[in-house]
């Protein structure tokens, strides 16, 4: 029906005219030259050589011991689960449950697993407690163990070898930042957020062991994204009061209140959207039926509208970067169309958003000047604490920072920059570990795109790279992990990245 509609025919004609235009082909020739130069460059060869280290580490004694130890405990858990599953299969309750719920949309474990993961973000902030995250993470691990026991596919030992060493290195640096902390009790509190995050990452990584599970998980991510976006749009329609603590009201006089969805503030909401919008778009593009693909893609207007309504400048920049990364990896020849589409969209940008864009980089904006004062104080603090840091979490930061504060930044809980926060909290070791972690994840996603011939997997791998690149870019302006649910989102994305890498390697 959609294929025969006037709108669809008009879009096809516009696309045909664009592809045959002189400007389009001129842009393509430039892109072909740039991409061809990169493919032959030393930089690409260095990136691939770095990947060779992964193969060496996977076969090292350290990973063999780690696989054996973790595999031992997982095997025990799987055997215990098998006993309960065998008992349940023969029981009346078990038979009734299987016949009524096992293959249902919610109560089958293949759909209940992603449903639980999505629930972390759907709970409104006023009803959320961070311990819920740990509970859900543990429950997801239990579901993973049960699924392994039920399907009799225990390849955990092999999966451990695919966990990048940079992630283990990062975990070690986090533990060291607790030991050397100036506020150990608060550091232990924050350590549980990281434990939750790692459990979520490994549960997602373990569970997404087939293309079917990836599609199921992405479907849930997609619809959760639409629900979250709807929250934001409803907030805008109902009215959100402008908050002087979030916006310079003098410089942004025409800007309404910023929507925050179910999360704590607009920046957190924009960070969530930046992480999961690439996956939502990838899911839309992997629909086989053209009508379904078109409808799913059109629905992505909702999260796009929501991130605009957050008025988060770092979120806008990061999303634009994520789109560029996605296109560059999947099909760089679409760049001219993306550029033209962006130009045509300019007249439809609301005045308040246009004015907000103009404040990017404006140091007279109170939030920008406030960050500059915080960063200046942090640089002063790092002169003394650059090696060990002050300790994990806001407690240690708030205890030490006032001695180095500049201007009116004496009451500050973090540095407002992800990279600097790693240095401040854990010193040079945590900083290097964080760089290694994000670089390793992004590199794996890029390699997955290049390896796979499956169009759907290529979309998902490109989305993974775009997601991680986008949230890492936001880290230049925000400390994204101060709000735990954004930290959970990052590590769920990391788990997706590792799972896709493993699936691509299996088919290779």
GULOTI-670650 format. One record per residue: residue in three letters; x, y, z negated of N, C-alpha, C, O, CB in turn. Coordinates in steps of 0.05 Angstrom, whole numbers, plus 5000, padded with zeros to 4 digits. Glycine has a CB too. Layout:
BEGIN
alaXYZXYZXYZXYZXYZ...
END
This chain:
BEGIN
unk501749765000500050005000501750255000501250445015498150004976unk503850254983505650484981507150535007507650755015507550454958unk507950305020509450325045507850475066509050595084510250055055unk505150465065503450585085502550865077501050995092501150405091unk503350955054502351215044503851445059505951405070502851245014unk502551675059503751915072506251995058508252075071501652145072unk506351995031508652075016511051905022513251995026508052074986unk510551635024512751455029513851495057516251485061511751155026unk512051535076512951585104514451845106516451865121510451595123unk513652055091515052305092517852285080519752395091513352515076unk518152125058520752085046522651945065524952005067520451925020unk521551745080523151595099524151785122526451755131521551365111unk522351955131523152145152525352335143527252395157520752295163unk524952445118526952625107529652485104531752605111526052735079unk529552235095532052085091533452035119535852045121531451815077unk531851975139532951925166534252185177536452175188530651835185unk532852415173533952665182536552735168538452835180531852895178unk536552675142538952725126541352565135543552665139538452675096unk540852295140543052115148544152185175546552145180542051835148unk542552305193543452365220544552655222545352735244541252325240unk544452805200545353085201548453105203549852925194544353235177unk549453325214552353375216553553405189555753295183552853625234unk552253555171553353605144553653345128555653295115551553795128unk551653165131551652905117554052745126555552635109549052755121unk554452725152556652565162559352685157561352545154556252525192unk559552955156562053085149562753025120565152965114561753395153unk560853035102561252975074562152675071563952615056558753025057unk560952505087561652215086564552175095565952005083559752055103unk565352315115568152285125570152365103572252235100568552445151unk569552575089571352665067571352455045573452385034570352935055unk568952355038568752145017570251895025571651775008565852085011unk569951815050571351575060574351605057575751415049570651515089unk575351845063578251895060579151875031581151755025578952175072unk577652005013578352004984578251724973580151644959576452194968unk576151574979575851304968578051124980579150954966573051194975unk578551155006580650995018583451045006584950865002580851045048unk583951294999586451374986586651244959588751154950586751674984unk584451244944584451124917584950824918586450714902581751184903unk583650694938584050404940586950324945587750104937582250294962unk588450494958591250444963593050574943595550544946591950534991unk591950704923593650854905594950684883594050454878591951074891unk597050784872598450654850596750644825596850454809601150794844unk595050854822593350864798591450624797591150514775591651124799unk590250544819588550314819590050064812589049894797587150284846unk592550034823594149804817594849784788594949564776596649804835unk595350014776596050024747593549934731593849774712596850314738unk591250024738588749944725588449634726587749514706586350084737unk588849524749588549234753590649084737590148864727588649164782unk593149184736595249054721594649054692595248864678597949194727unk593349274682592549274654590649054649590648934627591249554647unk588948994668587048774665588448504662587348324650585248764689unk590848474673592348224671592948164642593247924634594848234687unk593148374625593748324597591548164583592048004565594148594582unk589048214592586748074580587147774584586547614565584148164593unk587947684608588347404613590447284595590247054585589047354643unk592647444591594847344574593847314545594447124531597247534575unk592347524535591447524507589447294503589447174481590147794500unk587647244522585647034519586946764513585746594499583947014544unk589246714524590646454520592746464498594246274494592046374546unk592746684482594746704461593946534437591746454434595047004452unk595946494419595446334395593446474377591846344364598146294379unk593446744376591646894360588746834367587046784350592147194363unk588146834394585446784402584646484399582346424394585046864432unk586546314401585946024397585145984368583345834362588345844405unk586646104349586046084321583346214315581646094300588246204303unk582946454325580446594321578046434331575946414317580446874334unk578246324355576146164366575545914349573245844345576746074395unk577645794339577345554323575945614297574145464288580045424317unk576745834284575645904258572645984261570945884247577246134245unk572146174279569346264283567646044294565346014286569346504302unk568745884312567245654323566445454302564345334303568945514344unk568245414282567645234260565145314245563345154239570045214240unk565045574238562745674222560145674239558045614230563245954211unk560445754265558145754283557045464287554645424287558845874310unk558845274289558044994292556444894268554544744271560444814297unk557344974244555944894220553145014221551144874215557444994195unk552945274228550345404229548545284250546145254246550645704235unk549745204273548145074294547144804285544844734291549845044320unk548744644271547944384262545644404242543744254242550244234249unk545844604224543744644204541144724219538944634213544444864183unk541444904239539144984255537944754270535444734272539945204275unk539544574280538544334294536744164276534744064285540844164305unk537544144250535943984231533144114228531143974229537343974204unk533144384225530544514222528844504247526444474246530944804213unk530244534270528744524296527544244300525244224309530644594319unk529144034294528043764298525643714280523743584287530243554292unk525843814255523643784236521143944246518943844244524443884208unk521644184256519444354265518044234290515644264293520544634271unk519644114308518444004332516343784326514343764340520643884350unk516843634305515043414299512743504280510843354275516543184286unk512943744269510943834250508543954265508744034288512044044231unk506243954252503844064264504144364269503344464290501444014246unk505344514249505644804252507544864276507045044292506844924226unk509644704279511544744301510244704328510744854346513944554298unk508644494330507244434355505244654362505044734385505844164354unk503744754342501844964346503245224355502345364372500145014321unk505545284341507045524348508145514376507845704391509445564328unk509245284384510345264411508245294432508645424452511844994414unk505945164428503845174448502545454449501645544470501644974441unk502545604427501245864426503046094433502246284446499945904399unk505646084423507246314423509946294438511046494447507746404396unk511046044440513846024448514546154474516646284477514645734450unk512746144494513246264519511746534523511446624545512546074542unk510846644501509246894503511147134506513547104503507446924478unk509947364511511547604516513147694492515347794495509747824526unk512047654468513347754444514547534427516847564417511347904427unk513247304424514047114404515946894415516946734399511646984392unk516346884441518446714451521146834445521447084447518146664481unk523146684437525646804428527046954451528447154445527546584418unk526546874476527847014498526847304502528147474512527446864524unk524347354493523247614494523147754466523247994465520447604505unk523047594445523047704418525747824412525948024397522347494397unk527947714422530647814417530948104427531648274411532747634431unk530348164453530548444462528548624449528948864446530348454492unk526148514442524048674428525148774402524749004395521548504424unk526548604387527648684361529848894365529949094350528848444347unk531548854385533649054391532449324397533549534388535448954414unk530349324413529049584420527649714396527449954394526949534442unk526649544377525249654353527049834337526050004322524249414336unk529649794338531549964323531050264330531350434312534449894329unk530250324354530050594363527150694364526650934365531250624391unk525250504364522450584366521250684339519150814339520850354376unk522550614317521450694291522050994287524251074289522850524268unk519951144281520351434276522351484253522451324234517651574270unk523751704255525851764236524951764207526251674189527152034243unk522551874203521451904175520951624163520851604138518852064175unk520651424179520151154169522550964171522450734164517751024184unk524751084180527150914185529050924160529351124148528651014210unk530150694154532250664134534550514148534150324162531350524108unk537050604143539250484157539650184151540850044167541850634150unk538650094128538849814121537149644140537549404144537949764092unk535049774153533449624173535249534195534949314206531249804184unk537249694202539049624224540649374217540949204234541049854230unk541649354193543149124184541348874184542148654192544449164157unk538948914174537048684174536448584202536448344207534348774160unk535948774221535348694248537748564261537548364276534448934265unk540148674255542648554267542948264257543648094273545048724259unk542548214231542747944221540647764233541247534239542547954190unk538247874236536047714248536747644277536147424286533447864246unk537947824291538747774319540847554320540847394338539748034333unk542747554301544747344300543547074294544346874305546847414278unk541547074276540146824270538646724295538746484301538046864247unk537346904310535946834334537946714355537346524369534447074346unk540346834356542346734374543146444367543346274384544846914374unk543646404341544346134331542145934338542645714347544946134301unk539646014333537345834338537145774368536445554376534745964328unk537645984385537445934414539645744423539145584441537546204429unk542045774412544245584419543445304411543945114426546845674405unk542345274387541545014377539344894394539344654400540745024347unk537345064401535044964416535844884444534844684455532845174417unk537545034457538244984485540744794488541444714510538845234500unk541944724465544244544465546544654482547944504496543444264474unk546944924481549045044497550845204479550545454476547845224520unk552745074466554445214448557245264461559045094459554845044422unk557445494474560045564486561245804472562645964484559645634516unk560745814445561646044430564646074430565746294432560646014401unk566145844428569045864427570145994452572046154451570245584424unk568945924475569846054500569046344501570546514512568745904524unk566746404490565846684490567646864473568047094479562946704479unk568746754451570546914434572947014449573847234445571446744410unk573946854467576246924483575747154502577647284511577246684499unk573147214508572447434525572047694510571647904522569947364541unk572247684483572047924468574648074470576747964463571347864437unk574648324479577248464483578748504457577548554436576748734497unk581348494459583048524436582748814425583048854401586048474443unk582149004443581849284434579549304414579649484396581249464458unk577549134416575249144397576249034369575449144349572948984407unk577848824369578948724344580848924332580848964308580348454349unk582449054348584249254339582749484327583549594306586049354363unk580549564339578849784329577649704302577649874283576649854349unk576749464299575549364274577749374252577149454229574449084277unk580149294258582349304239582849594230583349644206584849174250unk582849784249583350064243581150174225581750344208583650224269unk578750094230576450174213576850084184576450234165573750074224unk577649834181578149724154580349874140580249934116578749424155unk582449944155584650084143583850364134584850474114587050104163unk582050494150581050754143579350754117579150954103579350864165unk578250514110576850484085578850464062578450594041574950234085unk580850314066582950264045584350524038584950574014584950054055unk584950694057586450944053584651184047585551404047588250994076unk582051134043580151354041580451514015581251413994577351244042unk579651774017579551943993576851923980576352053959580152234001unk574951773991572351723979571551443987570051404005570151933988unk572651243972572350963980569450873980568650723997574050783961unk567950963960565150873958563550963982561950803993563850993933unk563951203992562451294016563551154041562051094059562751604019unk566151094041567250954064566150674066565650574088570350944061unk565750544043564550274043561650294054560850114069564550154015unk560250504046557450544056557550554087555950424100556250794044unk559350724098559450754127560450504140559750434163561250994134unk562250354126563250094137560949904144561149754163565149964117unk558749914128556449744134555149814160553949644174554449754111unk555250074168554150154194555850034216554749944237554150464196unk558450024212560149904232559749594233559849474255563049964227unk559449474210558849184210556249134225556148944241558649084180unk554249294220551649264234552149294264551049144280549649474225unk553749494272554249544300555649314314554949234336555949794303unk557649194300559148964312557348724313557448574333561648904295unk555648684293553748454294551848484318551248294332552148434268unk550848734322549048784345550548734371549448614390547949074344unk552948834373554548794397554948494404554448414426557348934394unk555748344384556348054388553847894392553847694407557947944365unk551647974379549047834383548147874412547247684425546947924363unk548248114422547448174449549248034469548347914488547448484455unk551848054463553847914480553347614482553447494504556647974470unk552747494459552247204459549647134472549546924486552247104431unk547547294468544947214478544647254508543247104521542847374464unk545947454519545747504548547647324564549647414575546347804555unk546947064564548646864576547646764603548646564613548946634557unk545646904614544646824640543447064654542747264640542546594638unk543147054680541847274695538947324685538047544684541947224725unk537647104679534847114669534747274643532947444640533746834665unk536547224624536547364599537347664603536247834589538547234579unk539047714622539847994628537348144638536848364628542148014648unk535848024657533448154667531348194645530148414644532247984690unk531048004628529148024606529948244587528248404579528947754590unk532448264581533448464562533148744575532248934562536348414555unk533848764601533649024614530749114617530149354616534949004642unk528948924621526048994622525149124596523749324597524348744628unk526049014574525349124548526649404544525349584533526148944525unk529149424552530549684550528949894567528650124558533449664561unk528049814590526649994608524050094595523650344595526049864635unk522449914585519850004574520150144547518650324541518049764571unk522150064532522750214507523650504514522950684499524950074490unk525150534535526050794544523650964552523551204545527950764568unk521650844566519251004573517651084549516651304547517550834592unk517450904529516050964504517351194489516051384480515750714486unk520051174487521551384474521251654488520951864476524551304472unk521351644515520951884531518152004526517852244525521351824561unk516151834524513451924520513252064493511752264490511451684521unk514651964472514752094446515652384450514452574439516651944427unk517852424465518852684469516952874484516653104476521452674484unk515652764504513852934520511353004504510453234505512952784546unk510352824488508052884470508853094450507253274444507152624456unk511253074439512153284421512153554434511353754421515053224410unk513053574459513053824473510253934477509754174473514453794500unk508353754484505553834488504253924462502654114462503953604500unk504953794440503853864414505254114402504054254386504053634394unk507654164411509154404402511254334381510654204361507254604391unk513654414386515854374367516954654360517554814377518054194379unk517154704334518154964325521154994331522654814326517555004295unk521855224341524755284347526255294320525355414301525055544362unk528555154320530055134295532755284298534355224316530654834288unk533155484281535555654283538055494277540255574285535355884264unk537855274262540155114255541154944279543354844279539554934232unk539454914300540054764323540654934348541754844367537854564329unk539755184347539855354371540455644363539355734342537255334387unk541955774379542356064375539956204387539756234411545056164389unk538056294370535556394379535856674392534156764407533556414356unk538056814385538557074398539357044427538457194444540657224383unk540956844432542056794459540056634476540156644501544756654458unk538256494463536256314477533456404469531956244458536756014470unk532756644475530256754466527756614478525756594465530057054472unk528056534503525756414517525556104513523855974524525856474546unk527356004497527455704495525555614473525655714451530355614489unk523855424479522055314459523455124440525855084443519555174472unk522055014421523254814404524154564419523054494440521254724382unk526254444409527554214423526353954413526153904389530654224419unk525553774432524353524424526453334414528853344422522853404448unk525653144397527552954385526552674385527952494374528253044357unk524252624396523152354398522852224371521652344353525052184415unk523851984368523651834343526251864326526451744305523051544347unk528152024336530752034323530952294306528952434303532952024344unk533352344296533652554275533652834287532453014275536152504260unk534952864310535053134322535353114352535852894362537353304310unk535053334366535053324395537653214407537553074427534653604406unk539953274395542453164406542552864403543552724422544853284391unk541552754381541452464378539652334400540352134411540452384350unk537452464405535552364425536852374453536552184468532952534425unk538252594459539552614485541752394487542152284509540852894488unk543152334465545252124466544051854471545051694487546752124439unk541751794458540351544463539551524493539951324506537751514446unk538351744504537551744532539851704551539651574571535951994538unk542151834544544551814561545451524562546351434583546751994550unk545351384540546251104538544550924554545450744569546451014510unk541850954552540050754563538750824590537650654603537950694544unk538851084598537651154624538951014648537550934666537851454628unk541650984648542850834670541850544672541450444694545850824667unk541350414649540350144649537450134659536549954674540450014621unk535850344651533150364660532950394691531350264704531750594647unk534750564701534750604730535650344745534650274765536650834738unk537650214733538649964745536449754746536149604766541049854730unk534849744724532649554724530649614746529549444760531249554697unk530049874750528149964771529249884798527649794815527650264769unk531749924803532949864829533249574835533649494858535650004831unk533049394815533349114819530648974824530548724826534748984796unk528449124824525849004830525848924860526549084877523449204824unk524948684865525048584893522948694910523348754934524848284892unk520548734899518348844915518749144918519249284898515648774901unk518549254942519049534947517149714932517849934923519049594977unk514549634930512649794916513249804886513150014874509749674919unk514049574874514849564846517349734842517549874822515349274837unk519249724860521649874858521050174858522150324842523649804881unk519250254876518550534878517150634853517750854843516650584903unk515250484842513750554818515550574794515450754778511450364813unk517350374791519150364768521050604770521750724749520750104768unk521950674794523750904797522351164791523451344778524850904826unk519851194800518251434795517851474765517951694755515551424809unk517451254750517051274721519451374707519251474684516250994710unk521851364719524251464707524151774705525951894692526751374723unk522151894717521752184713521252244684521952464675519452284731unk519952064669519352114641521852154624522052354611517751874630unk523751964624526152014608527752254619529152394604527951764608unk527652304645529052534656527852794645529252974638528852534687unk525152794644523853034632524553064602524953284592520853014636unk524652834588525252844559528052954554528353114535524952564548unk530052864569532752964563532953264570534553404558534852794579unk531353354590531353644595530153794571531054004564529753704621unk528053674559526653804537528153794511527453934492523953674533unk530353634510532053644486533753894486534753974465533853394485unk534054014509535754254513538654204502539954384492534554494498unk539453954505542153874496544053914520543953754539542253584486unk545754104518547554164540549553934544550153864567549154434535unk550653824522552453604525551053364537552253214552553653534497unk548453324530546953104542546553144572546752944587544253084528unk546053384580545653434609548253384624548253264646544753724614unk550453484614553053454627553753154628554653054649555353604612unk553253014606553952724605552152564624553152384637553552614577unk549652634626547852484644548652534673548652354689544952574640unk549452784680550352844707552852684713553152574735550953144710unk554652664694557052504697556452204701557652064717559052544674unk554452114685553651834687552451764714553051554726551551764665unk550951954725549751914752552051904773551951734791547852144759unk553952074770556252084789557751814787558551704808558152324783unk558251724763559651464759558151234772559251064786560151404730unk555451234767553751024778553851014808554350804820550851064768unk553551254820553551264850556251194861556551044881552751544859unk558351294848561151244857561750944857563050844875563151384840unk560750794837561250514835559450344853560350154865560950424806unk556950414854555050254869555250304899555550114915552250294860unk555150564907555250634936555950924938554151094938552650564951unk558450994940559351274940558251424964558151664964562351284940unk557351284985556251415009553551545004552451675022556151215031unk552451504980549951634973550351914961548452054956548351464953unk552851994957553452254945552152484960551052664947556452294943unk552352504986551152725000548152744994547052964991551552705030unk546752524993543852524988543352624959541552774954542652244991unk545052534941544852634913545252934911543853074897546952484895unk547253024926547853314926545453474937544653674925550453374942unk544453384960542253524972539753524954538353724952541553405000unk539253284942537053264923537253464900535353574891536752984913unk539753494890540253674868539753964876538654124861543053654858unk540554034900540054304911537054364914536154574906541554344938unk535554174924532754204928531254224901529154354899531553974944unk532454104880531154114854531554374839530054434820532153884837unk533554534847534154784833531754974830531355084808536454924847unk530155024851527955204848525855114828524255284818526655254874unk525854864821523754754803524654754774523154674756522954474811unk527154844769528154844741526855074726526855304735531254884741unk525555014703524355224687526355434678528755374675522955104662unk525355674674527155904666528655844641531055914639525456154663unk527355724621528655674595530955484598533055514585526655564575unk530655284616532855094620535155224636537455174630531854844636unk534455394655536455534670538055714652540555734654535055704693unk536755854634538156034615539955864596542155954589536156204599unk538955634589540555464571543155364585545255354573538855214561unk542855304611545155214627547255434628549655374627544255144656unk546355684630548255904631549855954606551856084606546756164638unk548855834583550355874558552555664555554155684535548355854534unk552855474573554955274571557655424573558255564592554755064594unk559355374553561955504552561955784542564155904540563155504580unk559655894535559456164524560156164494558556064478556656284529unk562456274487563356274459561856464441562156454417566356334458unk560156644453558456814437556056654426554656754408557557054453unk555556424437553456244427554356144399556656044397552856004446unk552656164379553456104352554355814348556155754333551156164333unk552955624363553755344360556455294372557955124362551655164373unk557155434394559755404406561955514388564055394384559855534434unk561555764378563555884361563855734335566055714324562856184355unk561655614325561755454300563455214305565055144287558855364292unk563155084328564854844334567854924336569554784326563954714360unk568355154348571155244350572455284323574755214319571255494367unk570855394304571955434277572455164263574455134250569955604260unk570654974267570954704256573454574267575054454253568454534260unk573754584293576054454306578654584297580654444294575754474337unk578654854293581054984283581754884256584154824250580655294283unk579754854238580254744212581254464212582954384197577754764195unk580154304231580954024233583854004242585353834232579153874253unk584654174261587454174270589354234246591554124244587954374293unk588454424229590054494206590254254187592354194175588954734191unk588054114183587953884165589653654176590953514161585053784162unk589753624202591253404214594253444212595753254215590553374244unk595153694207597953734203599053574179601353494178598554034198unk597253524159597953364136597053074138598452894129596853494111unk594653034150593452764149593452624176591852444180590652784138unk595152704194595152594221595752294222594752154240597052734239unk597252194203598151914204596051724193595351524205600751874189unk594951784169593051594156590151694158588351534155593751564127unk589751954163587052064163586152094134587552024115585151874178unk583752194131582652244103580852024094580252004070581052504102unk580051844112578351624105575751614120574851814131577751634075unk574551384122572151334138569751474126569351464101571651034141unk568151614142565651724133565652014126567852134123564751564111unk563252134122563052424116563952494088564652724083560252514121unk563852304069564552364042567452464040567952664027564052124024unk569252304051572052384050572552634065574152804056573852154061unk571252674088571552914104570753164088572153364087569952894130unk568353144076567253374061568953434037568953664027564353314053unk570353244026572053294003574653434010575553603994572753023989unk575753384033578353494041578153744058579653934055580053284056unk576153754076575953964096575754244085576954424096573553914113unk574254294063574054574053576754714048576854964049572454574027unk578854564042581454684037582654804063584554954062583354484025unk581554714086582654804112580554944129581055014152583754564127unk578254994117575955114132576555394142578055544130573455114115unk575455454165575755714178572955844180571055704187577055694206unk572656094173570156234176568056124157568556094133569056214204unk565656074167563455974150562955674153560755584152560856124158unk565155524155564955234160565655074136566554844138566655154184unk565355184112566255044088564554794082565554594072566155234064unk561954814088560154584083559654444110557754494124557354674070unk561454254116561354104141561753814135563353734118563454214161unk560253634149560353354144562053194164562852974160557553234144unk562653324187564253194207565353394227564753634225562552974223unk567053314245568553494262567153584287568153754302571153364270unk564753484293563253544317564853474343564353594364562553844318unk566553274341567853164365568752874358570152824339570353344373unk567752694375568352404370571352344369572252204350567052234392unk572852444388575652384389577152494365578852354353576952494415unk576452744357577752864334576952714309578552684290577053164332unk574352634307573452494283574952234278575552174255570452434286unk575552094300577151854297579851914285580851764268577451704324unk581152124294583752204285583652294255585252224239584952434302unk581552454249581252564222580652344202581852344180579052774222unk578952154209578151944191580251724188580751634166575551824199unk581451644210583251414209586051464219587551274222582051194225unk586651714224589451774233589951684261588151614276591351644214unk592451674268593251614295592451324303591951274326596351644298unk592451144284591750864290588850844300588350714320592150684266unk586950964286584150944294583751104319582051024336582351064271unk585151324323584851474348585651304372584251294392586551734347unk588051184370589051014392587150774396586550694419591950914386unk586150654374584350424376581750504390580650354406583650314348unk580650744384578250834397578650884427577050794443577251094384unk580851004434581451054462581750784477580650744499584151214466unk583150594464583450324476580750184479580250054499585350154459unk578950224460576350094460574650194484573750044500574850144434unk574350464485572550574506573850534534572450474553572050864501unk576450564536577750524562577450234571576950174594580750604560unk577850044552577649764559574849684568574549534586578449594535unk572849794554570049734561569349844589568149704606568049844540unk570050094593569550224619570950084642569850034663570250514619unk573450004637575049864657573749594664573549514687577949824648unk572849454643571449194648569049224665568549064683570749054621unk567449434659565049484675565749544704564449444722563349714663unk567849694708568749764736569549504750568949464774571049964735unk571149344737572049094749569648914756569748774776573948944729unk567648904738565248734744563848824769562948664785563348744720unk563649094773562449194797563949104822562749024842562349504797unk566649104820568249034843568248734849568548644872571049114839unk567848574828568048284831565448154842565547984859568648154805unk563148254832560648114839559648184867559948414876558548184818unk558347994880557048034905554048044902552548094921557747804925unk553147994877550248004871549448304868550448444850549647844845unk547548394884546748674884545648754856546248974846544648724905unk544048574844542848634818544948664797544948854781540948424811unk546848474796549048494776550748734781551848854762550748234777unk551148814806552649054812551349294801552649474790553049074843unk548649314804547149534792547549544762548049754750544149504799unk547249314748547449304719550249374710550549514690546649024709unk552249274724555049334716555649634721557049754704557049164733unk554649744743555050034747553650194726554650404717554050114775unk551250104717549750234696551250224670551350414654546950114693unk552549994665554149964640556450164639556950284619555149674638unk557850184661560050374663559050664660560250814646561550344690unk556850724673555650994671554851054643555251284633553351024691unk553550864630552650894602554950964584554851154568551150644593unk557050794585559350834567560951084573561951214555561150584568unk561151144599562551394607561051634598562251834589562951394637unk558351634600556751854592556951914563557352144555553851814600unk556551714546556651754517559451824508559851974489555651514502unk561551724522564251794515564752094521566152224506566251624530unk563652194543563852474550562552654529563652864522562652524578unk560252574519558852724499560752754474560652954460556252594491unk562452554470564252554448566252784448567552834428565752304447unk566452924471568153164472566853394457568253594451568753234501unk564253384453562753614441561253534416560553714400560753724461unk560853274411559253184388560652944375562152794388556453114397unk560152904349560852654336558352474338556652494320561852694307unk558152314358555752164365554951964343552651904339556052014391unk556951854328556451634309555651734282555251574264558851464307unk555351994278554552094252551751994245551151924222554552404251unk550051974266547351854263547551554270548151494293545152004281unk547251374251547851094256546350964279547550794293547150934231unk543951054285542450924307543750974334543450814353539551014307unk545151204337546651254362549051064363549750974384547451554364unk550351024340552550834338551650554347552950414361553750824310unk549250474337548150214344547650194374548249994386545450164328unk546650414385546150424414548750384430548750244450544750684422unk550850514421553450494435554350204435555250104456555550674422unk554250074412555249804411553449594424554349384433555649724382unk550849654426549149484442549949504472550049304486546149564439unk550549754480551449794508554149644512554549534533551750094514unk555849654492558449504494557949204496559249074512560149564469unk555949104481555248814483554248744511554848534521553148744462unk552648924523551648874550554048864569554148694587549649094558unk555849054566558249064583559848804582560648704603560049304575unk560348704558561848454555560348214566561548044579562448404525unk557748214563556147994573556147984604556447774616553248014563unk555948224616556048234645558748154656558848014676555348524655unk560848234642563548154650563847854649565047734667565648294632unk562847724628563047434626561447294648562447104660562047344598unk559047394654557347264675558647294702558647104718554547394675unk559847534707561147574733563547384736564047274757562047864736unk565047354714567447184715566646894719568146744732568947214688unk564346814708563446534712562846474741563346254751560946484694unk561646664754560846624782563246664801563146574824558646814790unk565346784791567646844808569246594816571146604830569547054794
END
